[in-house]
Amino acid sequence: MPPVPSAPLRDAPLTALRIVRNSFADTVFGALRTFGRTVDLAVESVWGIIGDLVRRRFPLPEMLSQAWYLITVTAIPAILMAVPFGVVVSVQVGNLIHQLGADSLLGAAGGLGVIQQGAPIATGLLLGGAGASAIASDLGARTVREEIDALRVMGIDPVHRLVIPRVAAMVLVAPLVNILVVFVGIVAGYVVAISAQQVTPGSYWATFGAFTVLTDVWISLAKAVLFGFVVVIVACQRGLEARGGPRGVADGVNAAVVLSVAAIIVINLAITQVVAMFLPMRVA
């Protein structure tokens, strides 16, 4: 007769299953609570900006200082990222349409690819990398040094003092970076098209203007503003909730960057589907 397993051995699978179930439940509910706090911070920031503008108490100097810092850390990387975007779109699409005998459509493909997808995503990734890390590290360091608690003790709302200027600065800088990426990307694609793809300048700009309409530019700018708003809210939330000293600040910065990039990809997918459904591509 085989030996009967002891009680701890029989209960081991149930214990492991219980641990996995509890960990999964804690992760899911913790993520939902974090999402709720992030939404609350976003709503409070928007209403705070509106209220400060109405009462003429908006912290304009702090906002301009934050905006200038964001410009300095994103301008050169935006140019360096926009050039490969334009070149890759021009080369890859150019090889395809060359086989189809429609070389004149390279301008339309390059313009739509850079304006609709390349520029907003590049802007969001730049702001999510450079901007979110800077904001999360700054607010996280203030949190672990108990400066945020000191502001609350003095009756100063940290959201109005620290979050609102950064939100306004990010929303202001995002479309500017997007315009820079659009310009550099289109110029880079144009240079490659007329030099390597043997496309005439006239046909390039003719198809570019025929397929790329003003609505595409407005959608690109709106996506950039939305990406910037999501990035700054996530960064501020992770920075204000940093705990555990320098290690907590580092974890907050890492979480801010990862969550920002993931949110940008998901939001861009949703917006692209909605735009394709209600505003299909058409010749101007």
C-alpha positions as CSV (number, residue, x, y, z in Angstrom):
1,M,0.0,0.0,0.0
2,P,1.5,3.4,-1.0
3,P,2.1,5.8,1.9
4,V,-0.5,8.4,2.5
5,P,0.9,12.0,2.0
6,S,0.9,14.2,5.0
7,A,-1.5,17.1,5.4
8,P,1.0,19.9,4.5
9,L,1.8,18.1,1.2
10,R,-1.9,17.6,0.4
11,D,-2.6,21.3,1.1
12,A,0.4,22.6,-0.8
13,P,-1.4,23.0,-4.2
14,L,-4.3,24.7,-2.6
15,T,-2.0,27.1,-0.7
16,A,-0.1,27.9,-3.9
17,L,-3.4,28.5,-5.8
18,R,-4.7,30.7,-3.0
19,I,-1.5,32.8,-3.1
20,V,-1.6,33.2,-6.8
21,R,-5.3,34.2,-6.7
22,N,-4.8,36.7,-3.9
23,S,-1.8,38.2,-5.7
24,F,-3.7,38.5,-8.9
25,A,-6.7,40.1,-7.1
26,D,-4.4,42.5,-5.2
27,T,-2.7,43.5,-8.5
28,V,-6.0,44.1,-10.3
29,F,-7.6,46.1,-7.5
30,G,-4.4,48.0,-6.9
31,A,-4.2,49.0,-10.6
32,L,-7.8,50.1,-10.5
33,R,-7.2,52.2,-7.4
34,T,-4.2,53.8,-9.0
35,F,-6.1,54.5,-12.2
36,G,-8.9,56.1,-10.1
37,R,-6.3,58.4,-8.3
38,T,-4.8,59.3,-11.6
39,V,-8.2,60.3,-13.0
40,D,-8.9,62.3,-9.9
41,L,-5.6,64.1,-10.3
42,A,-6.4,64.9,-14.0
43,V,-9.8,66.3,-13.2
44,E,-8.5,68.3,-10.3
45,S,-5.7,69.7,-12.5
46,V,-8.1,70.7,-15.3
47,W,-10.5,72.4,-12.9
48,G,-7.6,74.0,-11.1
49,I,-6.3,75.5,-14.3
50,I,-9.7,76.9,-15.2
51,G,-10.2,78.3,-11.7
52,D,-6.8,79.9,-11.6
53,L,-7.3,81.5,-15.0
54,V,-10.7,82.9,-13.9
55,R,-9.3,84.2,-10.6
56,R,-6.2,85.5,-12.3
57,R,-4.0,83.5,-10.0
58,F,-2.4,81.2,-12.6
59,P,1.4,80.6,-11.9
60,L,2.6,81.9,-15.2
61,P,6.3,82.3,-14.3
62,E,6.5,78.7,-13.1
63,M,4.7,77.4,-16.1
64,L,7.0,79.3,-18.5
65,S,10.0,77.9,-16.6
66,Q,8.8,74.4,-16.9
67,A,7.9,74.8,-20.6
68,W,11.4,76.1,-21.4
69,Y,13.0,73.2,-19.6
70,L,10.8,70.7,-21.6
71,I,11.8,72.5,-24.8
72,T,15.5,72.2,-24.0
73,V,15.3,68.5,-23.3
74,T,13.1,67.6,-26.2
75,A,14.0,69.9,-29.1
76,I,17.2,68.2,-30.3
77,P,16.0,64.6,-29.7
78,A,12.8,65.5,-31.6
79,I,14.9,66.5,-34.6
80,L,17.1,63.4,-34.3
81,M,14.0,61.2,-34.1
82,A,12.1,63.0,-36.9
83,V,14.8,62.4,-39.5
84,P,14.6,58.6,-39.3
85,F,10.8,58.7,-39.3
86,G,10.7,60.6,-42.6
87,V,13.5,58.6,-44.2
88,V,12.1,55.2,-43.2
89,V,8.6,56.0,-44.5
90,S,10.0,57.4,-47.7
91,V,12.3,54.4,-48.3
92,Q,9.9,51.6,-47.3
93,V,6.8,53.1,-49.0
94,G,8.9,54.2,-52.0
95,N,10.1,50.7,-52.7
96,L,6.6,49.4,-52.6
97,I,4.9,52.0,-54.8
98,H,7.9,51.8,-57.2
99,Q,7.0,48.2,-57.9
100,L,3.4,49.3,-58.5
101,G,4.5,52.1,-60.9
102,A,3.0,54.9,-58.7
103,D,6.1,56.8,-57.8
104,S,4.2,60.1,-57.8
105,L,2.2,58.9,-54.7
106,L,5.3,58.9,-52.5
107,G,4.5,62.5,-51.4
108,A,1.1,61.5,-50.2
109,A,2.4,58.4,-48.4
110,G,5.2,60.3,-46.7
111,G,2.9,63.1,-45.6
112,L,0.2,60.9,-44.2
113,G,2.7,58.6,-42.5
114,V,4.6,61.4,-40.8
115,I,1.6,63.7,-39.9
116,Q,-0.9,61.1,-38.8
117,Q,1.3,58.6,-37.0
118,G,5.0,59.4,-36.9
119,A,4.9,62.9,-35.4
120,P,2.3,62.3,-32.6
121,I,3.9,59.1,-31.5
122,A,7.4,60.6,-31.6
123,T,6.2,63.5,-29.6
124,G,4.5,61.3,-27.1
125,L,7.6,59.1,-26.7
126,L,9.9,62.1,-26.3
127,L,7.7,63.7,-23.7
128,G,7.1,60.3,-22.0
129,G,10.9,59.7,-21.9
130,A,12.5,63.0,-21.2
131,G,9.6,65.0,-19.7
132,A,8.0,62.3,-17.6
133,S,11.2,61.1,-16.1
134,A,12.2,64.7,-15.1
135,I,8.8,65.5,-13.6
136,A,8.5,62.2,-11.7
137,S,12.0,62.5,-10.3
138,D,11.5,66.1,-9.2
139,L,8.2,65.5,-7.5
140,G,9.4,62.2,-6.1
141,A,12.4,63.8,-4.5
142,R,10.2,66.4,-3.0
143,T,7.9,63.8,-1.7
144,V,10.5,61.6,0.0
145,R,12.1,64.8,1.5
146,E,8.6,65.5,3.0
147,E,8.4,68.8,1.1
148,I,4.9,67.9,-0.1
149,D,3.8,67.2,3.4
150,A,5.3,70.6,4.5
151,L,3.3,72.4,1.8
152,R,0.1,70.7,3.1
153,V,0.9,71.7,6.6
154,M,1.4,75.4,5.5
155,G,-2.0,75.2,3.8
156,I,-0.6,75.2,0.2
157,D,-2.2,72.7,-2.2
158,P,0.6,70.8,-3.9
159,V,-1.6,70.3,-7.0
160,H,-2.0,74.1,-7.5
161,R,1.6,74.8,-6.6
162,L,3.5,72.0,-8.4
163,V,1.2,70.0,-10.7
164,I,-0.8,72.7,-12.5
165,P,2.2,74.6,-13.9
166,R,3.7,71.3,-15.2
167,V,0.4,70.3,-16.8
168,A,0.0,73.6,-18.5
169,A,3.7,73.6,-19.7
170,M,3.4,70.1,-21.1
171,V,0.1,70.9,-22.9
172,L,1.8,74.0,-24.4
173,V,5.0,72.3,-25.4
174,A,3.5,69.1,-26.9
175,P,2.0,70.7,-30.1
176,L,5.2,72.7,-30.6
177,V,7.3,69.6,-30.5
178,N,4.8,67.9,-32.8
179,I,5.1,70.7,-35.4
180,L,8.9,70.4,-35.3
181,V,8.7,66.7,-35.9
182,V,6.3,67.1,-38.8
183,F,8.5,69.7,-40.4
184,V,11.7,67.8,-40.1
185,G,10.2,64.5,-41.0
186,I,8.6,65.8,-44.2
187,V,11.7,67.6,-45.2
188,A,13.8,64.4,-44.6
189,G,11.3,62.3,-46.6
190,Y,11.3,64.9,-49.4
191,V,15.1,64.9,-49.7
192,V,15.2,61.1,-49.8
193,A,12.4,60.9,-52.3
194,I,14.0,63.3,-54.9
195,S,17.5,62.0,-54.4
196,A,17.2,58.3,-53.9
197,Q,13.7,57.5,-55.2
198,Q,14.0,59.7,-58.4
199,V,10.7,61.4,-57.7
200,T,10.2,64.9,-59.2
201,P,9.6,67.7,-56.7
202,G,6.5,68.8,-58.5
203,S,4.8,65.4,-58.3
204,Y,5.9,64.9,-54.7
205,W,4.2,68.1,-53.5
206,A,1.2,67.7,-55.8
207,T,0.3,64.3,-54.3
208,F,1.2,65.6,-50.8
209,G,-1.3,68.4,-51.1
210,A,-3.9,66.2,-52.7
211,F,-4.1,63.6,-50.0
212,T,-3.0,65.5,-46.9
213,V,-5.7,67.8,-45.7
214,L,-5.8,70.3,-42.9
215,T,-7.9,67.9,-40.8
216,D,-4.9,65.6,-40.6
217,V,-2.8,68.3,-39.1
218,W,-5.4,69.2,-36.5
219,I,-5.8,65.6,-35.6
220,S,-2.0,65.3,-35.2
221,L,-1.9,68.3,-33.0
222,A,-4.8,67.1,-30.9
223,K,-3.2,63.7,-30.4
224,A,0.1,65.4,-29.4
225,V,-1.8,67.5,-26.8
226,L,-3.6,64.4,-25.5
227,F,-0.4,62.4,-25.2
228,G,1.3,65.3,-23.4
229,F,-1.6,65.6,-20.9
230,V,-1.5,61.8,-20.2
231,V,2.2,61.8,-19.8
232,V,2.3,64.7,-17.3
233,I,-0.6,63.4,-15.3
234,V,1.0,60.0,-15.0
235,A,4.4,61.5,-14.1
236,C,2.9,63.8,-11.4
237,Q,0.9,61.0,-9.9
238,R,3.9,58.6,-9.7
239,G,6.1,61.4,-8.3
240,L,3.6,62.5,-5.6
241,E,3.1,58.9,-4.5
242,A,6.8,58.0,-4.3
243,R,7.8,56.2,-1.1
244,G,10.9,54.6,0.3
245,G,13.7,57.0,-0.3
246,P,15.8,57.1,-3.5
247,R,14.8,53.6,-4.4
248,G,11.1,54.7,-4.4
249,V,11.9,57.7,-6.5
250,A,13.7,55.5,-9.1
251,D,10.7,53.1,-9.1
252,G,8.4,56.0,-9.6
253,V,10.4,57.3,-12.5
254,N,10.5,53.9,-14.1
255,A,6.8,53.4,-13.7
256,A,6.0,56.8,-15.1
257,V,8.0,56.2,-18.3
258,V,6.6,52.7,-18.8
259,L,3.0,53.7,-18.1
260,S,3.3,56.7,-20.3
261,V,4.6,54.8,-23.3
262,A,2.0,52.0,-22.9
263,A,-0.8,54.6,-22.6
264,I,0.4,56.4,-25.7
265,I,0.4,53.3,-27.8
266,V,-3.1,52.2,-26.6
267,I,-4.6,55.7,-27.0
268,N,-3.1,56.1,-30.4
269,L,-4.6,52.8,-31.5
270,A,-8.0,53.8,-30.3
271,I,-7.8,57.3,-31.9
272,T,-6.6,55.8,-35.2
273,Q,-9.6,53.4,-35.3
274,V,-12.1,56.2,-34.6
275,V,-10.6,58.6,-37.1
276,A,-10.5,55.9,-39.8
277,M,-14.2,55.2,-39.1
278,F,-15.5,58.7,-39.1
279,L,-12.9,60.5,-41.2
280,P,-11.7,58.1,-43.9
281,M,-8.9,59.2,-46.1
282,R,-10.0,61.2,-49.1
283,V,-8.4,63.2,-51.9
284,A,-8.6,66.9,-51.2
